[in-house]
């Protein structure tokens, strides 16, 4: 797998609340920071990334048509976004800017040991929902969906030096893709998890309070996706395959292209195991970026995608999740994963409410509406 050699630093956002310093994961020595330096983010989320290598810049946009991570591998052709003055630019700069919709996809680990994390995320979601609704213009449409980290099922697994085994087999045995074998399992292989009869929740930012409460209740059920999934967890693969036509039937209607921001939020307490050195299907992170870029080509590709979450970071940035997050235009907002025996909603709320919501709003401001 081709590693992206870069350093991700905090970026400043100018929103209605003033300047914010966005937390992103950096080099192996820099650690992670999720702070709002001058705006009162009280509980800064920090963590150390002890994997080798550094990340710097993620993807950059060249004329709005390609994403270049600075390495020697292929660039991703993501299409051009027409600027307000008729030119092709990487962002929308005119008065007609502003997304019309936001698609939030939560990729949640459903292996053993995840129950407390799932419950805490569900409990933290209401403040995030309120922050998103406040940050986006009235009438912006939201889709909220959940998928799991399962591609193929293993009832046992262990990770050593960033490589996993499941039931005594190498992790590549559990990279089961829906275009070849559809396991049919709810929420697996990038399919949306159906909770309370809904594959995703559809709501406008000016919805009445009763409908917002329905969203909160639905997400609490969807986030509690259970612990019966595979113990070889493949978060980046799940995110990529969620955008692939192979899952078009299960995910119908969730993902929009033009005028829509796609948000990928990861919750996983093991390193991403979508690929590893020596596996027979290398560059899974790059392949997932290509899927996501293709699904968002009409909007402008990866410039319309925001990443974030709480993940085990010891194998970043070399693993597939690190490559995927490193290829996005916006630096990802990554928080420290707390111990499962002490986790609560307060561990997730600062990054969700004070950082990620503002990154989403900023990205929304910079893209053209549908049509």
FENCOR-V869989 format. One record per pair of residues at least 6 apart in sequence whose ideal C-beta (glycine too) atoms are under 7 Angstrom apart, sorted by the first residue. I is the first residue (numbers start at 1). J is the second residue. D is the distance in whole Angstrom. If there is no record, write none. Layout:
i:I j:J d:D
i:I j:J d:D
This chain:
i:1 j:275 d:6
i:1 j:277 d:7
i:1 j:282 d:5
i:1 j:283 d:5
i:1 j:285 d:7
i:1 j:323 d:7
i:2 j:71 d:5
i:2 j:73 d:4
i:2 j:283 d:6
i:2 j:286 d:7
i:3 j:53 d:6
i:3 j:318 d:5
i:4 j:55 d:6
i:4 j:69 d:5
i:4 j:70 d:7
i:4 j:71 d:6
i:4 j:317 d:6
i:4 j:323 d:6
i:4 j:326 d:4
i:5 j:53 d:6
i:5 j:54 d:6
i:5 j:56 d:7
i:5 j:70 d:7
i:5 j:71 d:7
i:6 j:54 d:6
i:6 j:55 d:4
i:6 j:56 d:3
i:6 j:57 d:5
i:6 j:58 d:7
i:6 j:70 d:6
i:6 j:326 d:6
i:7 j:26 d:6
i:7 j:27 d:5
i:7 j:54 d:5
i:7 j:55 d:6
i:7 j:56 d:4
i:8 j:24 d:5
i:8 j:25 d:6
i:8 j:26 d:5
i:8 j:55 d:5
i:8 j:56 d:7
i:8 j:58 d:6
i:8 j:331 d:5
i:9 j:26 d:6
i:10 j:21 d:5
i:10 j:22 d:6
i:10 j:23 d:7
i:10 j:24 d:6
i:10 j:33 d:7
i:11 j:22 d:5
i:11 j:331 d:6
i:12 j:19 d:5
i:12 j:20 d:7
i:12 j:21 d:6
i:13 j:20 d:5
i:13 j:22 d:6
i:13 j:358 d:5
i:13 j:359 d:7
i:13 j:362 d:5
i:15 j:135 d:7
i:15 j:358 d:5
i:15 j:361 d:6
i:15 j:362 d:7
i:17 j:39 d:6
i:18 j:38 d:7
i:18 j:39 d:5
i:19 j:38 d:6
i:20 j:36 d:5
i:20 j:39 d:6
i:20 j:355 d:7
i:20 j:358 d:5
i:21 j:35 d:5
i:21 j:36 d:6
i:21 j:37 d:5
i:22 j:331 d:7
i:22 j:333 d:6
i:22 j:355 d:5
i:22 j:359 d:6
i:23 j:32 d:6
i:23 j:33 d:5
i:23 j:34 d:3
i:23 j:35 d:6
i:23 j:45 d:6
i:23 j:333 d:5
i:23 j:334 d:7
i:23 j:335 d:7
i:23 j:351 d:6
i:23 j:355 d:6
i:24 j:331 d:4
i:24 j:332 d:6
i:24 j:333 d:6
i:24 j:334 d:6
i:25 j:32 d:4
i:25 j:49 d:5
i:25 j:313 d:6
i:25 j:316 d:6
i:25 j:332 d:7
i:25 j:334 d:4
i:26 j:32 d:7
i:27 j:54 d:4
i:27 j:55 d:7
i:28 j:49 d:6
i:28 j:50 d:6
i:28 j:51 d:6
i:28 j:52 d:6
i:28 j:53 d:7
i:28 j:54 d:7
i:31 j:46 d:6
i:31 j:47 d:6
i:31 j:48 d:5
i:31 j:49 d:7
i:32 j:46 d:6
i:32 j:47 d:4
i:32 j:49 d:6
i:32 j:334 d:5
i:32 j:336 d:6
i:33 j:44 d:6
i:33 j:46 d:6
i:34 j:44 d:6
i:34 j:45 d:4
i:34 j:333 d:6
i:34 j:335 d:5
i:34 j:350 d:7
i:34 j:351 d:5
i:34 j:355 d:5
i:35 j:41 d:6
i:35 j:44 d:4
i:36 j:354 d:5
i:41 j:350 d:5
i:41 j:354 d:5
i:42 j:350 d:7
i:43 j:346 d:7
i:43 j:350 d:5
i:45 j:335 d:4
i:45 j:336 d:5
i:45 j:350 d:6
i:45 j:351 d:5
i:46 j:336 d:6
i:47 j:313 d:6
i:47 j:336 d:3
i:47 j:337 d:7
i:49 j:313 d:4
i:49 j:316 d:5
i:50 j:314 d:5
i:51 j:313 d:7
i:51 j:314 d:5
i:51 j:315 d:5
i:51 j:316 d:5
i:51 j:317 d:7
i:51 j:318 d:6
i:52 j:318 d:7
i:53 j:317 d:5
i:53 j:318 d:6
i:55 j:317 d:5
i:55 j:326 d:5
i:57 j:70 d:6
i:58 j:69 d:7
i:58 j:326 d:5
i:58 j:327 d:6
i:58 j:328 d:6
i:58 j:329 d:7
i:58 j:331 d:6
i:59 j:67 d:4
i:59 j:68 d:7
i:59 j:69 d:5
i:59 j:302 d:6
i:59 j:327 d:5
i:59 j:328 d:6
i:59 j:329 d:5
i:60 j:68 d:5
i:61 j:67 d:6
i:61 j:90 d:4
i:61 j:303 d:6
i:61 j:329 d:6
i:62 j:68 d:6
i:63 j:88 d:6
i:64 j:80 d:4
i:64 j:81 d:5
i:64 j:88 d:5
i:64 j:89 d:5
i:64 j:90 d:4
i:64 j:300 d:6
i:65 j:77 d:6
i:65 j:78 d:7
i:65 j:79 d:7
i:65 j:80 d:5
i:66 j:75 d:4
i:66 j:76 d:6
i:66 j:77 d:6
i:66 j:78 d:7
i:67 j:75 d:6
i:67 j:76 d:5
i:67 j:78 d:6
i:67 j:293 d:7
i:67 j:301 d:7
i:67 j:302 d:5
i:67 j:327 d:6
i:67 j:329 d:7
i:68 j:75 d:5
i:69 j:326 d:6
i:69 j:327 d:6
i:73 j:286 d:7
i:76 j:289 d:6
i:76 j:290 d:6
i:76 j:293 d:5
i:76 j:301 d:7
i:76 j:302 d:7
i:78 j:293 d:4
i:78 j:297 d:6
i:78 j:300 d:7
i:78 j:301 d:2
i:78 j:302 d:6
i:79 j:297 d:4
i:79 j:298 d:7
i:79 j:300 d:6
i:79 j:301 d:6
i:80 j:88 d:4
i:81 j:88 d:7
i:81 j:89 d:7
i:81 j:90 d:7
i:81 j:92 d:7
i:81 j:300 d:4
i:81 j:367 d:7
i:81 j:368 d:6
i:82 j:88 d:6
i:83 j:89 d:4
i:83 j:92 d:6
i:83 j:93 d:6
i:83 j:94 d:7
i:84 j:92 d:6
i:84 j:93 d:6
i:84 j:94 d:2
i:84 j:95 d:7
i:84 j:96 d:6
i:84 j:97 d:7
i:85 j:94 d:7
i:90 j:303 d:6
i:91 j:303 d:7
i:91 j:366 d:4
i:92 j:366 d:6
i:92 j:367 d:5
i:92 j:368 d:5
i:96 j:368 d:7
i:97 j:365 d:6
i:97 j:366 d:6
i:97 j:367 d:7
i:97 j:368 d:6
i:98 j:137 d:6
i:98 j:364 d:6
i:98 j:365 d:6
i:98 j:369 d:6
i:99 j:140 d:7
i:99 j:259 d:5
i:99 j:260 d:6
i:99 j:261 d:5
i:99 j:364 d:4
i:99 j:367 d:5
i:99 j:369 d:6
i:100 j:140 d:7
i:100 j:141 d:7
i:100 j:259 d:4
i:100 j:260 d:7
i:100 j:369 d:4
i:100 j:370 d:5
i:101 j:140 d:6
i:101 j:141 d:4
i:101 j:256 d:5
i:101 j:259 d:6
i:101 j:260 d:4
i:102 j:136 d:7
i:102 j:140 d:6
i:102 j:142 d:5
i:102 j:260 d:7
i:102 j:261 d:5
i:102 j:263 d:6
i:102 j:360 d:6
i:102 j:364 d:7
i:103 j:143 d:5
i:103 j:254 d:6
i:103 j:255 d:6
i:103 j:256 d:6
i:103 j:260 d:6
i:103 j:262 d:5
i:103 j:263 d:7
i:104 j:142 d:7
i:104 j:143 d:7
i:104 j:144 d:5
i:104 j:263 d:5
i:104 j:265 d:7
i:105 j:145 d:5
i:105 j:147 d:7
i:105 j:239 d:7
i:105 j:242 d:6
i:105 j:262 d:7
i:105 j:263 d:7
i:105 j:264 d:6
i:106 j:146 d:5
i:106 j:223 d:7
i:106 j:265 d:5
i:106 j:267 d:7
i:107 j:147 d:6
i:107 j:149 d:6
i:107 j:235 d:5
i:107 j:238 d:5
i:107 j:239 d:5
i:107 j:264 d:7
i:107 j:265 d:7
i:107 j:266 d:5
i:108 j:118 d:6
i:108 j:146 d:6
i:108 j:148 d:6
i:108 j:223 d:6
i:108 j:225 d:5
i:108 j:267 d:5
i:109 j:149 d:5
i:109 j:233 d:5
i:109 j:267 d:6
i:109 j:268 d:4
i:109 j:269 d:6
i:110 j:148 d:4
i:110 j:149 d:6
i:110 j:150 d:6
i:110 j:225 d:5
i:110 j:226 d:6
i:110 j:227 d:6
i:110 j:228 d:7
i:110 j:229 d:3
i:111 j:227 d:6
i:111 j:229 d:5
i:111 j:230 d:6
i:111 j:231 d:5
i:111 j:233 d:6
i:112 j:227 d:5
i:112 j:231 d:6
i:113 j:269 d:6
i:113 j:340 d:6
i:114 j:227 d:6
i:114 j:269 d:6
i:115 j:227 d:6
i:116 j:340 d:5
i:116 j:343 d:5
i:117 j:267 d:6
i:117 j:269 d:7
i:117 j:340 d:6
i:117 j:343 d:6
i:118 j:223 d:5
i:118 j:224 d:5
i:118 j:225 d:6
i:119 j:224 d:6
i:120 j:343 d:5
i:120 j:344 d:5
i:120 j:345 d:5
i:120 j:347 d:6
i:120 j:348 d:6
i:121 j:223 d:5
i:121 j:267 d:6
i:121 j:348 d:6
i:122 j:219 d:6
i:122 j:220 d:4
i:122 j:223 d:4
i:122 j:224 d:6
i:123 j:345 d:4
i:124 j:345 d:4
i:124 j:348 d:4
i:124 j:349 d:5
i:124 j:352 d:6
i:125 j:216 d:6
i:125 j:219 d:5
i:125 j:220 d:7
i:125 j:223 d:7
i:126 j:216 d:5
i:127 j:349 d:5
i:127 j:352 d:7
i:127 j:353 d:5
i:128 j:352 d:4
i:128 j:353 d:6
i:128 j:357 d:6
i:129 j:212 d:7
i:129 j:215 d:6
i:129 j:216 d:6
i:131 j:353 d:4
i:131 j:357 d:4
i:132 j:142 d:7
i:132 j:357 d:5
i:132 j:360 d:7
i:133 j:205 d:5
i:133 j:212 d:7
i:135 j:357 d:5
i:135 j:358 d:6
i:135 j:361 d:4
i:136 j:205 d:5
i:136 j:361 d:6
i:136 j:364 d:6
i:138 j:205 d:6
i:138 j:206 d:4
i:139 j:204 d:6
i:139 j:205 d:6
i:139 j:206 d:5
i:140 j:204 d:7
i:140 j:205 d:5
i:141 j:204 d:5
i:142 j:203 d:5
i:142 j:205 d:7
i:143 j:200 d:5
i:143 j:202 d:6
i:143 j:254 d:5
i:144 j:200 d:6
i:144 j:201 d:5
i:144 j:215 d:7
i:144 j:219 d:6
i:145 j:192 d:5
i:145 j:199 d:7
i:145 j:200 d:4
i:145 j:254 d:5
i:146 j:187 d:7
i:146 j:192 d:7
i:146 j:193 d:5
i:146 j:222 d:4
i:146 j:223 d:6
i:146 j:225 d:6
i:147 j:187 d:6
i:147 j:190 d:6
i:147 j:191 d:6
i:147 j:192 d:6
i:147 j:193 d:6
i:147 j:238 d:5
i:147 j:242 d:5
i:148 j:187 d:4
i:148 j:188 d:6
i:148 j:193 d:6
i:148 j:225 d:6
i:148 j:229 d:5
i:148 j:238 d:7
i:149 j:229 d:7
i:149 j:233 d:4
i:149 j:234 d:6
i:149 j:235 d:5
i:149 j:238 d:6
i:149 j:268 d:6
i:150 j:185 d:7
i:150 j:188 d:4
i:150 j:229 d:4
i:150 j:230 d:4
i:151 j:174 d:6
i:151 j:175 d:5
i:151 j:176 d:5
i:151 j:177 d:7
i:151 j:189 d:6
i:151 j:234 d:5
i:151 j:237 d:5
i:151 j:238 d:7
i:152 j:173 d:7
i:152 j:174 d:4
i:152 j:175 d:7
i:152 j:176 d:3
i:152 j:230 d:6
i:153 j:230 d:5
i:154 j:166 d:3
i:154 j:167 d:5
i:154 j:174 d:5
i:154 j:230 d:5
i:154 j:231 d:5
i:154 j:232 d:5
i:155 j:167 d:7
i:155 j:231 d:6
i:156 j:166 d:6
i:156 j:167 d:5
i:156 j:231 d:6
i:157 j:164 d:6
i:157 j:165 d:7
i:157 j:166 d:4
i:157 j:231 d:3
i:157 j:232 d:5
i:158 j:164 d:7
i:158 j:165 d:6
i:159 j:270 d:6
i:159 j:271 d:6
i:159 j:273 d:7
i:162 j:271 d:6
i:162 j:276 d:6
i:162 j:315 d:4
i:162 j:319 d:6
i:163 j:171 d:7
i:163 j:276 d:4
i:164 j:171 d:4
i:164 j:232 d:5
i:164 j:273 d:4
i:165 j:171 d:7
i:166 j:174 d:5
i:166 j:231 d:6
i:166 j:232 d:4
i:171 j:232 d:5
i:171 j:273 d:5
i:171 j:276 d:6
i:172 j:279 d:5
i:172 j:280 d:6
i:172 j:281 d:6
i:174 j:230 d:6
i:174 j:232 d:4
i:175 j:234 d:7
i:175 j:237 d:7
i:175 j:274 d:7
i:175 j:281 d:6
i:176 j:183 d:6
i:176 j:189 d:7
i:177 j:189 d:7
i:177 j:241 d:6
i:178 j:189 d:4
i:178 j:190 d:7
i:178 j:241 d:6
i:178 j:246 d:4
i:178 j:247 d:6
i:179 j:246 d:4
i:183 j:189 d:6
i:186 j:193 d:6
i:186 j:194 d:6
i:187 j:193 d:3
i:187 j:225 d:6
i:189 j:241 d:6
i:190 j:238 d:5
i:190 j:241 d:3
i:190 j:242 d:4
i:190 j:244 d:7
i:190 j:247 d:5
i:191 j:247 d:5
i:191 j:250 d:4
i:191 j:251 d:6
i:192 j:199 d:4
i:192 j:200 d:6
i:192 j:250 d:6
i:192 j:251 d:5
i:192 j:254 d:6
i:193 j:222 d:6
i:193 j:225 d:5
i:195 j:218 d:6
i:195 j:221 d:4
i:195 j:222 d:4
i:196 j:218 d:6
i:196 j:221 d:5
i:198 j:218 d:6
i:199 j:254 d:7
i:200 j:254 d:5
i:201 j:215 d:5
i:201 j:218 d:5
i:201 j:219 d:7
i:203 j:211 d:6
i:203 j:215 d:5
i:232 j:273 d:5
i:233 j:268 d:6
i:233 j:270 d:5
i:233 j:273 d:6
i:234 j:272 d:7
i:234 j:273 d:6
i:234 j:274 d:4
i:235 j:266 d:5
i:235 j:268 d:5
i:235 j:272 d:5
i:235 j:321 d:6
i:236 j:272 d:5
i:236 j:274 d:5
i:236 j:284 d:7
i:236 j:285 d:6
i:236 j:288 d:5
i:236 j:320 d:4
i:236 j:321 d:4
i:236 j:324 d:5
i:237 j:274 d:4
i:237 j:284 d:6
i:237 j:288 d:6
i:237 j:320 d:7
i:239 j:264 d:5
i:239 j:288 d:6
i:239 j:324 d:7
i:240 j:287 d:7
i:240 j:288 d:3
i:240 j:291 d:4
i:240 j:292 d:6
i:241 j:247 d:6
i:242 j:251 d:6
i:243 j:255 d:6
i:243 j:291 d:5
i:243 j:292 d:5
i:243 j:295 d:4
i:244 j:291 d:5
i:255 j:262 d:7
i:255 j:295 d:6
i:257 j:295 d:7
i:257 j:296 d:6
i:257 j:297 d:7
i:257 j:298 d:4
i:257 j:299 d:5
i:258 j:298 d:4
i:258 j:299 d:5
i:258 j:370 d:5
i:259 j:299 d:7
i:259 j:367 d:7
i:259 j:368 d:6
i:259 j:369 d:5
i:259 j:370 d:3
i:260 j:299 d:6
i:260 j:304 d:7
i:261 j:304 d:6
i:261 j:306 d:6
i:261 j:360 d:6
i:261 j:363 d:5
i:261 j:364 d:5
i:261 j:367 d:7
i:262 j:296 d:6
i:262 j:304 d:6
i:262 j:305 d:5
i:263 j:306 d:5
i:263 j:360 d:6
i:264 j:305 d:7
i:264 j:307 d:5
i:265 j:308 d:5
i:265 j:309 d:5
i:266 j:309 d:3
i:266 j:311 d:5
i:266 j:321 d:7
i:267 j:309 d:6
i:267 j:310 d:5
i:268 j:311 d:5
i:268 j:312 d:6
i:269 j:312 d:6
i:269 j:337 d:6
i:269 j:340 d:7
i:270 j:312 d:5
i:271 j:312 d:5
i:271 j:314 d:6
i:271 j:315 d:4
i:271 j:319 d:6
i:272 j:319 d:5
i:272 j:320 d:6
i:272 j:321 d:4
i:274 j:284 d:5
i:274 j:320 d:4
i:275 j:281 d:7
i:275 j:282 d:6
i:275 j:284 d:4
i:275 j:285 d:7
i:275 j:319 d:7
i:275 j:320 d:5
i:284 j:320 d:4
i:285 j:320 d:4
i:285 j:321 d:7
i:285 j:323 d:3
i:285 j:324 d:5
i:286 j:323 d:6
i:288 j:320 d:7
i:288 j:324 d:5
i:289 j:302 d:7
i:289 j:324 d:6
i:289 j:327 d:4
i:292 j:302 d:7
i:292 j:305 d:6
i:293 j:301 d:5
i:293 j:302 d:5
i:296 j:302 d:7
i:296 j:304 d:5
i:296 j:305 d:6
i:299 j:367 d:6
i:300 j:367 d:6
i:302 j:327 d:6
i:302 j:328 d:5
i:302 j:329 d:5
i:303 j:329 d:4
i:304 j:363 d:7
i:304 j:367 d:5
i:305 j:328 d:5
i:306 j:330 d:5
i:306 j:359 d:6
i:306 j:360 d:6
i:306 j:363 d:5
i:307 j:325 d:5
i:307 j:328 d:5
i:307 j:332 d:4
i:308 j:332 d:5
i:308 j:333 d:4
i:308 j:334 d:6
i:308 j:356 d:5
i:309 j:334 d:6
i:310 j:335 d:5
i:310 j:337 d:5
i:310 j:348 d:7
i:311 j:321 d:7
i:311 j:334 d:7
i:311 j:337 d:6
i:312 j:337 d:6
i:316 j:322 d:4
i:317 j:326 d:6
i:325 j:332 d:4
i:330 j:359 d:6
i:330 j:363 d:6
i:333 j:351 d:6
i:333 j:355 d:5
i:333 j:356 d:5
i:333 j:359 d:6
i:335 j:351 d:4
i:338 j:347 d:4
